[in-house]
Amino acid sequence: MKTGNGVFSKLGEEWFDEYWINYGSATMLKDGETIKITNIWDFLEFKGRTDLIDKVVAKGAKRRKKK
């Protein structure tokens, strides 16, 4: 059952679609390393939209651990 309160609920369907279309294939340079983008926070950073990070509903979302 959809309840509409998932990770993308405040970002919208366009961000959901774009994230999942690019999941695991998009890469970025972070801390001197090339990494696959596999979380919404890195994806928003990659897209230059860190202003949207506060809209991510973090319940159940896995954030990349910082080194």
DOVEXKE-208965 format. One record per residue: residue number from 1; x, y, z negated of N, C-alpha, C in turn; chain. Coordinates in steps of 0.2 Angstrom, whole numbers, plus 5000, padded with zeros to 4 digits. Layout:
BEGIN
@resi = NUM | n_x = X | n_y = Y | n_z = Z | ca_x = X | ca_y = Y | ca_z = Z | c_x = X | c_y = Y | c_z = Z | chain = A
...
***
This chain:
BEGIN
@resi = 1 | n_x = 5004 | n_y = 4994 | n_z = 5000 | ca_x = 5000 | ca_y = 5000 | ca_z = 5000 | c_x = 5004 | c_y = 5006 | c_z = 5000 | chain = A
@resi = 2 | n_x = 5003 | n_y = 5011 | n_z = 5004 | ca_x = 5007 | ca_y = 5017 | ca_z = 5005 | c_x = 5004 | c_y = 5022 | c_z = 4999 | chain = A
@resi = 3 | n_x = 5008 | n_y = 5025 | n_z = 4995 | ca_x = 5006 | ca_y = 5029 | ca_z = 4990 | c_x = 5009 | c_y = 5036 | c_z = 4992 | chain = A
@resi = 4 | n_x = 5013 | n_y = 5037 | n_z = 4997 | ca_x = 5015 | ca_y = 5044 | ca_z = 4999 | c_x = 5020 | c_y = 5047 | c_z = 4994 | chain = A
@resi = 5 | n_x = 5024 | n_y = 5043 | n_z = 4990 | ca_x = 5028 | ca_y = 5046 | ca_z = 4985 | c_x = 5035 | c_y = 5044 | c_z = 4986 | chain = A
@resi = 6 | n_x = 5037 | n_y = 5041 | n_z = 4992 | ca_x = 5044 | ca_y = 5038 | ca_z = 4993 | c_x = 5049 | c_y = 5044 | c_z = 4994 | chain = A
@resi = 7 | n_x = 5055 | n_y = 5041 | n_z = 4995 | ca_x = 5061 | ca_y = 5046 | ca_z = 4996 | c_x = 5060 | c_y = 5051 | c_z = 5001 | chain = A
@resi = 8 | n_x = 5056 | n_y = 5050 | n_z = 5006 | ca_x = 5055 | ca_y = 5055 | ca_z = 5011 | c_x = 5049 | c_y = 5059 | c_z = 5011 | chain = A
@resi = 9 | n_x = 5045 | n_y = 5058 | n_z = 5005 | ca_x = 5038 | ca_y = 5061 | ca_z = 5005 | c_x = 5038 | c_y = 5069 | c_z = 5005 | chain = A
@resi = 10 | n_x = 5044 | n_y = 5072 | n_z = 5003 | ca_x = 5044 | ca_y = 5079 | ca_z = 5003 | c_x = 5048 | c_y = 5082 | c_z = 5009 | chain = A
@resi = 11 | n_x = 5051 | n_y = 5077 | n_z = 5012 | ca_x = 5055 | ca_y = 5079 | ca_z = 5018 | c_x = 5051 | c_y = 5078 | c_z = 5025 | chain = A
@resi = 12 | n_x = 5047 | n_y = 5073 | n_z = 5025 | ca_x = 5042 | ca_y = 5073 | ca_z = 5031 | c_x = 5044 | c_y = 5067 | c_z = 5035 | chain = A
@resi = 13 | n_x = 5040 | n_y = 5065 | n_z = 5040 | ca_x = 5040 | ca_y = 5060 | ca_z = 5044 | c_x = 5046 | c_y = 5061 | c_z = 5049 | chain = A
@resi = 14 | n_x = 5047 | n_y = 5067 | n_z = 5052 | ca_x = 5053 | ca_y = 5068 | ca_z = 5056 | c_x = 5059 | c_y = 5066 | c_z = 5054 | chain = A
@resi = 15 | n_x = 5061 | n_y = 5068 | n_z = 5047 | ca_x = 5067 | ca_y = 5066 | ca_z = 5044 | c_x = 5067 | c_y = 5059 | c_z = 5043 | chain = A
@resi = 16 | n_x = 5062 | n_y = 5056 | n_z = 5041 | ca_x = 5062 | ca_y = 5048 | ca_z = 5040 | c_x = 5064 | c_y = 5045 | c_z = 5047 | chain = A
@resi = 17 | n_x = 5060 | n_y = 5047 | n_z = 5052 | ca_x = 5062 | ca_y = 5044 | ca_z = 5059 | c_x = 5069 | c_y = 5045 | c_z = 5061 | chain = A
@resi = 18 | n_x = 5072 | n_y = 5051 | n_z = 5060 | ca_x = 5078 | ca_y = 5053 | ca_z = 5062 | c_x = 5084 | c_y = 5049 | c_z = 5058 | chain = A
@resi = 19 | n_x = 5082 | n_y = 5049 | n_z = 5052 | ca_x = 5087 | ca_y = 5045 | ca_z = 5047 | c_x = 5087 | c_y = 5038 | c_z = 5049 | chain = A
@resi = 20 | n_x = 5082 | n_y = 5034 | n_z = 5050 | ca_x = 5082 | ca_y = 5027 | ca_z = 5052 | c_x = 5084 | c_y = 5026 | c_z = 5059 | chain = A
@resi = 21 | n_x = 5083 | n_y = 5030 | n_z = 5063 | ca_x = 5085 | ca_y = 5029 | ca_z = 5070 | c_x = 5093 | c_y = 5029 | c_z = 5070 | chain = A
@resi = 22 | n_x = 5096 | n_y = 5033 | n_z = 5066 | ca_x = 5103 | ca_y = 5034 | ca_z = 5065 | c_x = 5107 | c_y = 5030 | c_z = 5060 | chain = A
@resi = 23 | n_x = 5103 | n_y = 5026 | n_z = 5056 | ca_x = 5105 | ca_y = 5023 | ca_z = 5050 | c_x = 5111 | c_y = 5018 | c_z = 5052 | chain = A
@resi = 24 | n_x = 5116 | n_y = 5018 | n_z = 5049 | ca_x = 5122 | ca_y = 5013 | ca_z = 5050 | c_x = 5126 | c_y = 5014 | c_z = 5057 | chain = A
@resi = 25 | n_x = 5124 | n_y = 5019 | n_z = 5061 | ca_x = 5127 | ca_y = 5020 | ca_z = 5067 | c_x = 5131 | c_y = 5027 | c_z = 5067 | chain = A
@resi = 26 | n_x = 5128 | n_y = 5032 | n_z = 5063 | ca_x = 5130 | ca_y = 5038 | ca_z = 5063 | c_x = 5136 | c_y = 5038 | c_z = 5058 | chain = A
@resi = 27 | n_x = 5142 | n_y = 5042 | n_z = 5059 | ca_x = 5147 | ca_y = 5042 | ca_z = 5055 | c_x = 5149 | c_y = 5049 | c_z = 5053 | chain = A
@resi = 28 | n_x = 5153 | n_y = 5050 | n_z = 5048 | ca_x = 5155 | ca_y = 5057 | ca_z = 5046 | c_x = 5162 | c_y = 5056 | c_z = 5043 | chain = A
@resi = 29 | n_x = 5165 | n_y = 5062 | n_z = 5043 | ca_x = 5172 | ca_y = 5062 | ca_z = 5039 | c_x = 5170 | c_y = 5065 | c_z = 5032 | chain = A
@resi = 30 | n_x = 5172 | n_y = 5061 | n_z = 5027 | ca_x = 5171 | ca_y = 5063 | ca_z = 5020 | c_x = 5177 | c_y = 5062 | c_z = 5016 | chain = A
@resi = 31 | n_x = 5179 | n_y = 5066 | n_z = 5012 | ca_x = 5185 | ca_y = 5065 | ca_z = 5008 | c_x = 5191 | c_y = 5062 | c_z = 5012 | chain = A
@resi = 32 | n_x = 5192 | n_y = 5064 | n_z = 5018 | ca_x = 5197 | ca_y = 5061 | ca_z = 5022 | c_x = 5196 | c_y = 5055 | c_z = 5025 | chain = A
@resi = 33 | n_x = 5190 | n_y = 5052 | n_z = 5024 | ca_x = 5189 | ca_y = 5045 | ca_z = 5027 | c_x = 5182 | c_y = 5045 | c_z = 5032 | chain = A
@resi = 34 | n_x = 5182 | n_y = 5041 | n_z = 5037 | ca_x = 5177 | ca_y = 5041 | ca_z = 5041 | c_x = 5172 | c_y = 5035 | c_z = 5037 | chain = A
@resi = 35 | n_x = 5166 | n_y = 5038 | n_z = 5036 | ca_x = 5161 | ca_y = 5033 | ca_z = 5033 | c_x = 5155 | c_y = 5033 | c_z = 5037 | chain = A
@resi = 36 | n_x = 5151 | n_y = 5027 | n_z = 5037 | ca_x = 5145 | ca_y = 5026 | ca_z = 5040 | c_x = 5140 | c_y = 5029 | c_z = 5035 | chain = A
@resi = 37 | n_x = 5135 | n_y = 5033 | n_z = 5038 | ca_x = 5130 | ca_y = 5036 | ca_z = 5034 | c_x = 5125 | c_y = 5031 | c_z = 5033 | chain = A
@resi = 38 | n_x = 5124 | n_y = 5030 | n_z = 5026 | ca_x = 5119 | ca_y = 5025 | ca_z = 5024 | c_x = 5115 | c_y = 5027 | c_z = 5018 | chain = A
@resi = 39 | n_x = 5115 | n_y = 5034 | n_z = 5017 | ca_x = 5110 | ca_y = 5036 | ca_z = 5012 | c_x = 5108 | c_y = 5043 | c_z = 5014 | chain = A
@resi = 40 | n_x = 5102 | n_y = 5045 | n_z = 5012 | ca_x = 5099 | ca_y = 5051 | ca_z = 5014 | c_x = 5103 | c_y = 5058 | c_z = 5012 | chain = A
@resi = 41 | n_x = 5107 | n_y = 5058 | n_z = 5007 | ca_x = 5111 | ca_y = 5063 | ca_z = 5005 | c_x = 5116 | c_y = 5065 | c_z = 5010 | chain = A
@resi = 42 | n_x = 5120 | n_y = 5059 | n_z = 5011 | ca_x = 5125 | ca_y = 5060 | ca_z = 5017 | c_x = 5122 | c_y = 5062 | c_z = 5023 | chain = A
@resi = 43 | n_x = 5117 | n_y = 5059 | n_z = 5025 | ca_x = 5113 | ca_y = 5061 | ca_z = 5031 | c_x = 5112 | c_y = 5069 | c_z = 5031 | chain = A
@resi = 44 | n_x = 5109 | n_y = 5071 | n_z = 5026 | ca_x = 5107 | ca_y = 5078 | ca_z = 5026 | c_x = 5113 | c_y = 5083 | c_z = 5026 | chain = A
@resi = 45 | n_x = 5119 | n_y = 5080 | n_z = 5023 | ca_x = 5125 | ca_y = 5084 | ca_z = 5023 | c_x = 5128 | c_y = 5084 | c_z = 5031 | chain = A
@resi = 46 | n_x = 5128 | n_y = 5078 | n_z = 5034 | ca_x = 5130 | ca_y = 5077 | ca_z = 5041 | c_x = 5126 | c_y = 5082 | c_z = 5045 | chain = A
@resi = 47 | n_x = 5119 | n_y = 5083 | n_z = 5044 | ca_x = 5115 | ca_y = 5087 | ca_z = 5048 | c_x = 5116 | c_y = 5094 | c_z = 5047 | chain = A
@resi = 48 | n_x = 5120 | n_y = 5096 | n_z = 5041 | ca_x = 5121 | ca_y = 5103 | ca_z = 5039 | c_x = 5114 | c_y = 5106 | c_z = 5036 | chain = A
@resi = 49 | n_x = 5111 | n_y = 5101 | n_z = 5032 | ca_x = 5105 | ca_y = 5103 | ca_z = 5029 | c_x = 5105 | c_y = 5102 | c_z = 5022 | chain = A
@resi = 50 | n_x = 5110 | n_y = 5103 | n_z = 5018 | ca_x = 5111 | ca_y = 5102 | ca_z = 5011 | c_x = 5105 | c_y = 5106 | c_z = 5007 | chain = A
@resi = 51 | n_x = 5102 | n_y = 5111 | n_z = 5011 | ca_x = 5097 | ca_y = 5115 | ca_z = 5007 | c_x = 5091 | c_y = 5110 | c_z = 5006 | chain = A
@resi = 52 | n_x = 5091 | n_y = 5105 | n_z = 5009 | ca_x = 5085 | ca_y = 5100 | ca_z = 5008 | c_x = 5086 | c_y = 5095 | c_z = 5003 | chain = A
@resi = 53 | n_x = 5092 | n_y = 5094 | n_z = 5000 | ca_x = 5094 | ca_y = 5089 | ca_z = 4996 | c_x = 5089 | c_y = 5089 | c_z = 4990 | chain = A
@resi = 54 | n_x = 5087 | n_y = 5094 | n_z = 4987 | ca_x = 5082 | ca_y = 5095 | ca_z = 4982 | c_x = 5075 | c_y = 5092 | c_z = 4983 | chain = A
@resi = 55 | n_x = 5074 | n_y = 5091 | n_z = 4990 | ca_x = 5067 | ca_y = 5088 | ca_z = 4992 | c_x = 5067 | c_y = 5081 | c_z = 4992 | chain = A
@resi = 56 | n_x = 5073 | n_y = 5077 | n_z = 4991 | ca_x = 5074 | ca_y = 5070 | ca_z = 4991 | c_x = 5071 | c_y = 5068 | c_z = 4985 | chain = A
@resi = 57 | n_x = 5066 | n_y = 5063 | n_z = 4985 | ca_x = 5063 | ca_y = 5060 | ca_z = 4979 | c_x = 5067 | c_y = 5054 | c_z = 4977 | chain = A
@resi = 58 | n_x = 5071 | n_y = 5055 | n_z = 4972 | ca_x = 5077 | ca_y = 5051 | ca_z = 4970 | c_x = 5075 | c_y = 5044 | c_z = 4967 | chain = A
@resi = 59 | n_x = 5068 | n_y = 5043 | n_z = 4965 | ca_x = 5066 | ca_y = 5037 | ca_z = 4963 | c_x = 5067 | c_y = 5031 | c_z = 4968 | chain = A
@resi = 60 | n_x = 5071 | n_y = 5027 | n_z = 4966 | ca_x = 5073 | ca_y = 5021 | ca_z = 4970 | c_x = 5078 | c_y = 5022 | c_z = 4976 | chain = A
@resi = 61 | n_x = 5080 | n_y = 5028 | n_z = 4977 | ca_x = 5085 | ca_y = 5029 | ca_z = 4982 | c_x = 5092 | c_y = 5028 | c_z = 4979 | chain = A
@resi = 62 | n_x = 5096 | n_y = 5025 | n_z = 4983 | ca_x = 5103 | ca_y = 5024 | ca_z = 4981 | c_x = 5108 | c_y = 5029 | c_z = 4983 | chain = A
@resi = 63 | n_x = 5111 | n_y = 5032 | n_z = 4979 | ca_x = 5116 | ca_y = 5038 | ca_z = 4981 | c_x = 5123 | c_y = 5035 | c_z = 4981 | chain = A
@resi = 64 | n_x = 5127 | n_y = 5037 | n_z = 4986 | ca_x = 5134 | ca_y = 5034 | ca_z = 4986 | c_x = 5138 | c_y = 5036 | c_z = 4980 | chain = A
@resi = 65 | n_x = 5141 | n_y = 5032 | n_z = 4977 | ca_x = 5145 | ca_y = 5033 | ca_z = 4971 | c_x = 5151 | c_y = 5038 | c_z = 4973 | chain = A
@resi = 66 | n_x = 5153 | n_y = 5043 | n_z = 4969 | ca_x = 5158 | ca_y = 5047 | ca_z = 4971 | c_x = 5165 | c_y = 5044 | c_z = 4968 | chain = A
@resi = 67 | n_x = 5170 | n_y = 5044 | n_z = 4972 | ca_x = 5176 | ca_y = 5041 | ca_z = 4970 | c_x = 5180 | c_y = 5046 | c_z = 4965 | chain = A
***
